[in-house]
């Protein structure tokens, strides 16, 4: 099928379904997922759709609500969450921001673990009610409905008053040249505050966040210590990050 015909097909699918995945489009078009990914990248660059993890949505629907993002690509998030467990030790103080993969990480914590979790993520409150030995510190500030988290100067100032052993950073875009970026400016500011007060930073990225740049820069890739994805560490998609002074997991 000609490239232009594929573009038309993708846009027509979005009209009827509002959200499409690389996998489903590849099957319907009888092409590889890499081909679909390039098509969607092109349509995104000319402003005809918005990219999300694993596919695309109508431009008018972006950004998704926290609930939409939290349920999307659950299997991949679970892989990342399980990989993250190796970095969590008893009695640690953790920063956790508003990323949806954070909820998956918490769901896999041992029931009796002793931790202090400092977070802007309001969705962690009902989850952590089931963990008697975890001290939850919810940062103050303005509640941001889209990210289901607190944001603003108060949030950032409170984050800077702590020193965390580990910071689990949710990401919107991870690019070897342009670094880690966010869709929402206030979200980027909170990430920066946590980054500045953490001894070790572990960034979390589904494969569809790789080679993606969003509008608001958080930091360069070399400012994180670990990058966890749902991919095998030998995957070619990670090749461009191998020259960086970070650990790939």
Buried (B, 14 or more C-beta within 10 A) or exposed (E): EEEEEBBEBBBEBBEEEEBBBBEBBBEEBEBEBEBBBBBBEBBBEEEBBBBBBBBBBBEEBEBBEBEBBBEBBEEBBBBBBBBBEEBBEEEBBBBBBBBBBBBBBBEEBEEEBBBBBBBBBBBBEEBBEEBEEBEBBBBEBEBBEBBBBBBBEEBBEBBEEBEBBBBBBBBBBBBBEBBBBBBBEBBBBBBBBBBEBBEBBBBBBBBBBBBBBBEBBBBBBEBBBBBBBBBEEEEEBBEBBEEBEBEBB
